[in-house]
């Protein structure tokens, strides 16, 4: 009901309104954005809850946001996506601007295509689809199990089946690869996203990607990762873009993966903070630290498992714990989805369910191979457009 209220409220307020779609500029901060648009900093930032202030730092360069302007050209409403679940809603009412966090209403569509490789999977996917995101998810899924550089030959084929999300008619968020096939010198290789959100090959063997170690041992999870949670007490949407690991002060903190330290200093409410840049666009963050290990500094390369700091309660913290974050190309993701654990082995019913899923996807893959399914380019929404409440309600269907 609450979600419906947000949709209806927004739709009614935008009846006949001009909605402008823009891209978030590179290196633009939320505060800088408010200043550029002559919006009140106190009401829309300094008076916010600390968690909401931290969330405003999550604006990603290039993401589409929506602006509704009044007749005099000043801002009436803004929708600023923070991640693929939540967005900032700024609106003008009774002479004052208000700030709130609301869910993103998006639609999902399963899409697929087949193409012939003339150069490389990465090059041909981008050439065919004009989507770097589709190329990224395909290469990322296979890169640790196949050698594209040496084993691809001209004329090999690939198939992608994926979920694409849409917001206000435009592509939104990262697509999710559901199944794929690539020929290499005529031999077919498959990958499938199983019910456990892990990728497996046609034999049911789990495909391993970038893996992390736990940064502390014996900790209790005091607050899990979530991009979208309705707080039952505060009565508003919240996000926690990391996991809190409660453990005694002074416990050694280990690098979750090998990489180069890009930040090691005080950072406001994070307290003492370390950021490590890893391969493939991954970055880990370790916050509220008591102190850094001697020699830890920006630019230093550390190995997986190496002690880098000690658990503390610096910054905005109610007790000793480690706030641990994982980011992929700047976007916060749940670290426990790729933290190294005992390798799963599908048995019994789980294996039977996977084999059914594999056979279902294989039928679809061979259908697209046989019919040479082409990628269908979607028409983009114009940069400026007028919405009626009926159009918006139709866009919000899921």
C-alpha positions in Angstrom: 0.0 0.0 0.0 2.8 2.4 0.9 4.5 1.7 -2.5 1.2 2.4 -4.3 0.8 5.7 -2.4 4.2 6.9 -3.6 3.4 5.9 -7.2 0.0 7.6 -7.2 1.4 10.7 -5.5 4.1 11.1 -8.0 1.8 10.4 -10.9 -0.8 13.0 -9.8 1.9 15.6 -9.2 3.4 15.1 -12.7 0.1 15.3 -14.6 0.9 17.3 -17.6 4.4 18.2 -16.3 7.5 18.4 -18.3 10.0 15.8 -17.2 13.6 16.2 -18.2 15.9 13.1 -18.2 19.6 14.0 -17.5 22.8 12.2 -16.7 24.6 12.7 -13.4 27.9 14.6 -14.2 31.3 13.1 -13.5 32.9 14.3 -10.3 29.7 16.1 -9.3 28.8 15.8 -5.6 25.3 15.9 -4.2 26.1 19.2 -2.3 27.5 20.7 -5.5 24.4 19.6 -7.4 22.2 21.4 -4.8 24.2 24.5 -5.1 24.1 24.5 -8.9 20.3 24.4 -8.7 20.0 26.9 -5.9 18.4 24.4 -3.6 18.5 24.8 0.3 21.5 23.0 1.7 20.2 22.9 5.2 16.9 21.3 4.5 18.2 18.9 1.9 21.5 17.9 3.5 22.6 19.3 6.8 19.4 18.6 8.6 19.2 15.0 7.3 19.8 11.9 9.3 23.5 10.8 9.2 22.6 7.6 7.3 20.8 9.7 4.6 23.8 12.0 4.4 26.0 9.0 3.7 23.6 7.8 1.1 23.8 11.0 -0.8 27.4 10.1 -1.6 26.2 7.1 -3.7 25.3 9.1 -6.8 27.0 7.3 -9.7 28.3 9.3 -12.7 26.3 8.7 -15.9 23.1 7.5 -14.2 19.9 9.0 -15.4 17.9 11.2 -13.1 14.6 13.1 -13.6 13.9 16.8 -13.1 10.4 18.4 -13.1 10.6 22.2 -13.3 8.1 24.9 -12.4 7.0 27.6 -14.8 9.7 29.9 -13.6 12.4 27.3 -14.4 13.1 26.4 -10.8 13.1 22.8 -9.6 9.7 21.4 -8.6 10.7 17.7 -8.2 13.8 15.6 -8.5 14.3 11.8 -8.7 17.9 10.9 -8.1 18.6 7.1 -8.2 21.1 6.0 -5.5 21.2 2.3 -6.5 18.9 -0.1 -8.3 16.4 -0.1 -5.4 16.2 3.3 -3.8 16.2 6.9 -5.0 16.1 10.4 -3.5 12.8 12.3 -4.0 13.1 16.1 -3.6 9.9 18.0 -4.0 8.5 21.5 -3.4 5.4 21.9 -1.3 3.8 24.9 0.5 6.9 27.1 -0.1 9.5 24.6 1.1 11.6 21.8 -0.3 11.4 18.3 1.3 13.7 15.2 1.1 12.7 11.6 1.2 14.0 8.2 0.2 11.6 6.1 -1.8 11.7 2.8 -3.8 12.6 2.8 -7.5 9.7 1.5 -9.6 11.2 -0.5 -12.4 10.1 -3.2 -14.9 12.0 -6.4 -15.9 12.1 -8.0 -19.3 13.9 -11.2 -20.3 15.7 -10.6 -23.6 18.1 -12.6 -25.8 20.2 -12.5 -28.9 22.7 -14.5 -31.0 25.7 -13.1 -32.9 28.7 -14.3 -34.9 32.1 -13.4 -33.6 34.4 -11.6 -36.0 37.0 -10.2 -33.6 36.3 -10.9 -29.9 33.2 -11.4 -27.7 33.7 -8.0 -26.0 34.1 -6.1 -29.3 31.2 -7.9 -31.1 28.7 -7.5 -28.2 29.4 -3.8 -28.0 29.2 -3.4 -31.8 25.9 -5.3 -32.0 24.2 -3.9 -28.9 26.0 -0.6 -28.1 26.0 -1.8 -24.5 29.2 -1.9 -22.5 27.1 -3.4 -19.6 26.1 -6.5 -21.7 29.8 -7.0 -22.7 30.9 -6.7 -19.1 28.5 -9.3 -17.7 29.3 -11.8 -20.4 33.1 -11.5 -20.1 32.8 -11.5 -16.3 30.8 -14.7 -16.2 33.3 -16.7 -18.4 36.6 -15.0 -17.8 37.9 -17.3 -15.1 37.1 -20.5 -16.9 37.8 -19.8 -20.6 40.6 -18.3 -22.6 39.0 -15.9 -25.1 42.3 -14.5 -26.3 43.7 -17.7 -27.8 40.8 -20.0 -28.4 38.2 -17.9 -30.4 38.1 -18.2 -34.1 36.2 -16.1 -36.7 32.6 -17.4 -37.2 32.2 -18.8 -33.7 28.8 -17.8 -32.2 27.5 -16.7 -28.8 24.1 -16.5 -27.2 23.0 -14.3 -24.3 19.8 -14.6 -22.2 19.5 -11.9 -19.7 17.1 -9.8 -17.6 17.0 -6.1 -18.5 15.4 -3.5 -16.2 13.6 -0.4 -17.3 12.7 2.8 -15.5 10.5 5.4 -17.1 11.0 3.6 -20.5 14.8 3.7 -20.4 17.2 0.9 -19.6 18.2 1.0 -16.0 20.7 -0.8 -13.7 23.0 -3.7 -14.7 21.4 -6.5 -16.7 21.5 -9.9 -15.1 22.9 -12.8 -17.2 20.6 -15.8 -16.8 22.3 -18.2 -19.3 24.8 -18.0 -22.1 26.7 -20.0 -24.7 29.9 -19.4 -26.6 31.5 -21.5 -29.3 35.3 -21.7 -29.2 36.7 -23.4 -32.3 33.3 -25.0 -32.8 33.0 -26.4 -29.2 30.1 -25.0 -27.2 30.5 -23.8 -23.6 27.5 -23.0 -21.4 26.9 -21.1 -18.2 23.7 -20.8 -16.1 22.6 -18.7 -13.2 21.2 -21.2 -10.7 18.5 -20.7 -8.1 21.2 -20.0 -5.5 22.4 -17.0 -7.6 25.6 -18.7 -8.4 26.9 -19.6 -11.9 27.4 -23.2 -13.0 28.6 -24.8 -16.2 26.7 -27.5 -18.1 28.1 -30.2 -15.7 26.9 -28.5 -12.6 30.3 -27.3 -11.6 30.3 -23.9 -9.9 32.1 -21.2 -11.8 34.5 -19.4 -9.4 35.1 -15.7 -9.9 36.7 -13.0 -7.7 36.7 -14.4 -4.2 37.2 -12.7 -0.8 38.3 -13.9 2.6 36.5 -12.8 5.7 38.4 -9.7 7.0 37.9 -10.8 10.7 37.4 -14.2 12.3 34.7 -15.2 14.8 32.6 -12.0 14.3 28.9 -11.8 14.7 26.9 -10.1 11.9 25.2 -7.2 13.7 23.8 -5.5 10.6 23.5 -7.1 7.2 23.8 -5.6 3.7 20.6 -4.2 2.2 19.9 -1.7 -0.5 16.3 -1.4 0.4 14.6 -1.9 3.8 11.5 -0.3 5.3 12.6 0.6 8.9 9.7 -0.5 11.2 10.5 2.2 13.8 11.7 5.1 11.8 8.9 4.5 9.2 11.1 5.3 6.2 13.3 3.6 3.6 16.9 2.9 4.7 19.9 1.3 3.1 23.0 -0.3 4.7 25.6 -0.7 1.9 28.0 -3.0 3.8 28.0 -5.5 6.6 28.7 -4.8 10.3 30.8 -7.4 12.0 30.7 -7.1 15.8 33.8 -8.3 17.6 36.1 -7.1 20.4 38.2 -4.0 20.1 41.7 -4.6 18.8 40.9 -7.7 16.7 43.2 -7.9 13.7 41.5 -6.9 10.4 42.8 -8.8 7.3 42.7 -7.7 3.7 39.8 -9.6 2.1 41.7 -9.7 -1.2 45.0 -8.7 -2.7 45.2 -5.2 -4.0 46.6 -1.7 -3.6 45.5 0.7 -0.8 44.0 3.8 -2.3 42.9 5.4 1.0 44.0 5.1 4.6 43.0 8.0 6.8 40.1 9.5 8.8 36.8 9.8 6.9 34.1 11.5 8.9 31.4 9.2 10.2 33.4 6.2 8.8 36.1 7.0 11.4 39.5 5.5 10.5 39.0 4.0 7.0 41.0 1.9 4.6 40.0 1.4 0.9 41.7 -1.3 -1.2 41.5 -1.4 -5.0 41.5 -5.0 -6.4 41.4 -6.4 -9.9 38.3 -6.4 -12.2 36.9 -3.2 -10.7 36.5 -4.4 -7.1 37.1 -2.2 -4.1 36.8 -3.1 -0.4 36.4 -0.7 2.5 37.1 -1.2 6.2 35.7 1.4 8.6 35.6 2.4 12.3 39.1 1.1 12.8 41.0 1.6 16.0 44.3 2.0 14.2 46.2 1.0 11.1 49.0 -1.6 11.2 52.4 0.0 11.0 53.4 0.6 7.4 49.9 0.7 6.1 49.6 3.8 3.8 48.1 4.9 0.5 49.9 3.2 -2.4 51.0 0.1 -0.6 50.2 -3.3 -2.1 48.8 -5.8 0.3 48.1 -9.5 -0.1 44.9 -11.4 0.7 44.9 -12.3 4.4 47.5 -9.7 5.4 46.8 -7.8 8.6 46.0 -4.1 7.7 44.4 -2.7 10.9 42.6 -3.4 14.1 38.9 -3.3 15.0 37.7 -0.1 16.8 34.8 2.2 17.3 35.9 5.4 15.6 33.6 7.7 13.7 29.8 7.3 14.2 29.8 3.9 16.0 27.9 2.6 19.1 30.4 -0.1 19.8 33.4 -2.0 18.5 32.8 -3.5 15.1 34.1 -3.6 11.6 32.0 -2.0 8.8 33.0 -3.9 5.7 32.0 -2.8 2.2 32.5 -4.3 -1.3 32.1 -2.3 -4.5 32.2 -3.3 -8.1 33.0 -0.4 -10.5 31.8 2.0 -7.8 28.5 0.2 -7.0 28.0 -1.3 -3.5 27.3 -5.0 -3.6 26.8 -7.6 -0.9 30.2 -8.9 0.1 28.9 -12.2 1.4 27.8 -13.1 -2.1 31.4 -13.6 -3.1 33.1 -14.1 0.2 35.1 -17.4 0.0 33.3 -20.2 1.7 33.3 -24.0 1.5 32.5 -24.8 -2.1 28.9 -25.9 -2.6 28.2 -29.3 -4.1 24.8 -29.8 -5.6 23.2 -33.0 -4.5 19.8 -34.6 -4.4 16.9 -32.3 -5.1 19.1 -29.2 -5.6 21.0 -31.0 -8.4 17.8 -32.3 -9.9 16.4 -28.7 -9.9 19.6 -27.4 -11.5 19.5 -30.0 -14.3 15.9 -29.1 -15.1 16.9 -25.4 -15.2 19.8 -26.2 -17.5 17.7 -28.2 -19.9 15.1 -25.4 -20.0 17.8 -22.8 -20.9 19.4 -25.2 -23.4 16.2 -25.3 -25.3 16.1 -21.5 -25.4 19.7 -21.2 -26.4 19.3 -23.6 -29.3 16.2 -21.8 -30.4 18.1 -18.6 -30.6 20.9 -20.3 -32.4 18.7 -21.9 -35.0 16.6 -18.7 -35.6 19.7 -16.4 -35.4 17.9 -14.1 -33.1 19.1 -10.5 -33.6 19.5 -7.9 -30.9 16.5 -5.5 -30.9 17.6 -1.9 -30.2 15.1 -0.2 -28.0 14.0 3.4 -28.7 15.1 5.7 -25.9 12.7 8.1 -24.2 13.3 11.7 -25.3 15.4 13.9 -23.1 12.3 16.1 -22.5 8.8 14.7 -22.5 5.4 15.2 -21.1 3.7 12.5 -18.9 0.1 12.1 -18.0 -0.8 10.2 -14.9 -1.9 7.3 -17.1 1.4 7.0 -18.8 3.3 6.9 -15.5 1.0 4.4 -14.0 1.6 2.2 -17.1 5.3 2.6 -16.7 5.2 1.5 -13.1 3.6 -1.9 -13.8 5.8 -4.9 -12.8 
